[in-house]
Amino acid sequence: MGNESILSRLPVLRLLLPMVAGIILFRFSSILLLPFVLLALMVMCLLVAMRLKSRDAARRLMMRRYSLMPLWLAMIAVGWLASWLAEPVRLDLNSVRGKTACARIETIKYNEQSMLMQVKLLNADGSDAWVRGSHIQLSTRGCDYDLEAGNLIAFVLKLEEVQNMGNPDEMDYAQHLHDKGIIYRQHIDVCSVAKVGDSPTLLTRAFSLRQDLQHRVLNSKLGPESQGLIIAMLLGNDDFIEPWVRDSFAQSGIAHVLALSGLHVAVITLIIWFLLFPLDYAGGKKLRLVLTLLILIAYDVLTGMSPSVIRSTVMIAFVFCSFLFYRKSTPLNSVAAAALAILVFAPSSLFSVGFQLSFITVTSLIVFYQVSDLKFPSNRFLKYLCTTLVTSAVAMLSTLVLTAYYFNTTSMVAVFTNVLLLPLVPVIMVLGAVALILLAMGGGLGPLAAIIDVMSGATQSIAGVMSSLSLAGNIVYVTWMAVVVYYAILIMLGMWIYRRNARWLLAAGATLVVGLACSLVQDFMTPRRGLVVFNAFDSTPILYFNGNQAMLWVPDVENDYDIDNFKRWNRAFLAHYHIDSIMMVDSLKCELPGAVVDPPYANFMGTGIVTAGKGKWKNYTREDTVALRFDVALVTKGFHSQISRLKELVDCDTIVLSGGMYDEDNVTLDNECKSSGIPFYNIKKSGAYQKYY
């Protein structure tokens, strides 16, 4: 490697790193003058460099250290400006409310009794005043199966800004949609949406084609599990994967199989390359390279252009161009160029989990194999076994903490699961690609369907067995500080190996000690007992926990509440407070240390709660409850009365309005509490109701 600097060997980093800094600066500071200040500093640096230019060799060597500063400042400004240009346009909601808007459907998803669409707002008042880049999330009550991507629709605007639910340790869903260009949403009856025309684009046509292929797969003779697997692995949509299958893949550490990644793109590239083999015999090897790359780009558009797919495509493009123009391609330079290409057009991708996991994994593998001098056995089976074990181990270690931070789960069996599963993935993808081609041509699958079912069944069986092991699917809670400490230690250890300087090893040890101390302090300060009334769209989950045990009471849902779905959505909260056992409360009396629930009322650590919904509260009289003093009356979605009537029957200090109530009822009761001066807490507006002891 020599003493040559990293920036000298990887010149693309000179552009990428300062641009990343500019994107991060925009996330924390949106002051418009910042890029212009940086550009002014760049000009000043150039002027100073020109003034200090001298024939003296020593002075030129000294100034060489600062020769890149103008370029860095310029790229910081470029990163900031790219983020500013990609920022969603904000509307004056009061001025557009009640006006008719026209919008283009860009994506559409049908549920059982609703639709979820991403639409681009073309005009906010029916005039020619176009609004640049305004995307909204439009959900409907009911379905209209005649609508599809590319259609123009008209509806009355009643937009609201996307906000998080306000539950503890929840995903920042508002920021997630913001990074996709969506800051407003609206829920509307499907009868209020009118189709007014068509205006398809390349992306909407690609989306429609993808949906058509999905429908053909879903209507084929493939089994349900095979259908979901083929659609996820080849079309990039995991909506048809059953939750239990998704959980088993995640717990066994192979969730990446269900998401389009470099492995999938490599297999697709090989399939395309093989299908174009006749061009070699016609003397068109370069044409074969060009066509393969063009078809791969078309495949990227078809599957939605995720960061991992674009990264793989750019890297393959660099390799192909090196053959076309007889140039040498450096793997790390290709990775950096791929990241730069993505961030120029989609700077918010820097904060997406797919972008981070994809680039960290690939970069770690490239660096590891370049630095290490491993010798694998010559035997094919042993070589495959050793290569897979080492690659899986490096990939797992490089993303261990980041995966735990985003998904709150780790799996120590991922290395061995990859050894068992990776031979099956290319086979399933090849067979699935053949099936897609046959279905697209209107043909049947015949015995191919049975073969794919057997292969996908074997895949899911392996994932199920590995996920049942004790080392699989451990629920953990990781803070962003732990992520920073972890990667700081990895970088320091890498520098110690590269430089052979003991100071880096000592610095890594000191960082580890500080990180462990902070983790112990945080764990000590975490409450061990508490009560949380979660904000949910259609129910009122009440969770009381004491140590690692908890009870879940959902008073407005009788027998069909999905507790597994609750655990899935609140995994970070459960991991944060070390909750590993949840008892579901039914209509009978239940007890846990410090809590007694006897529907429709309960007592949690001395806090008396009565629920007013479909329960028995209407049958209470003042005499019935005179001996029982409630602190909180929780109004759920089954409540169809007035707060004044509730106060006549229930003696309580505070009214809590559930987030699961219908919007109209919530607004009415909120206004009644305000006008009458009754102390209240609105979960839909303020987030989860929390008390810790």
Helices and strands as residue ranges (DSSP letters): H 6-9, H 13-28, H 34-52, H 57-64, H 69-86, H 93-96, E 100-110, E 114-123, E 135-141, E 151-156, E 160-161, H 173-179, E 182-189, G 190-192, E 194-198, H 202-218, H 224-235, H 243-251, G 255-258, H 262-275, H 278-281, H 285-302, H 307-324, H 331-345, G 347-351, H 353-371, H 380-407, E 409-410, H 414-421, H 424-440, H 447-467, E 474-475, H 480-499, H 502-525, E 529-533, E 542-546, E 549-553, H 563-569, H 571-576, E 581-584, E 590-592, E 595-598, E 601-604, E 607-612, G 617-619, H 622-625, E 632-635, H 643-649, E 654-657, H 663-676, E 680-682, H 683-686, E 689-692
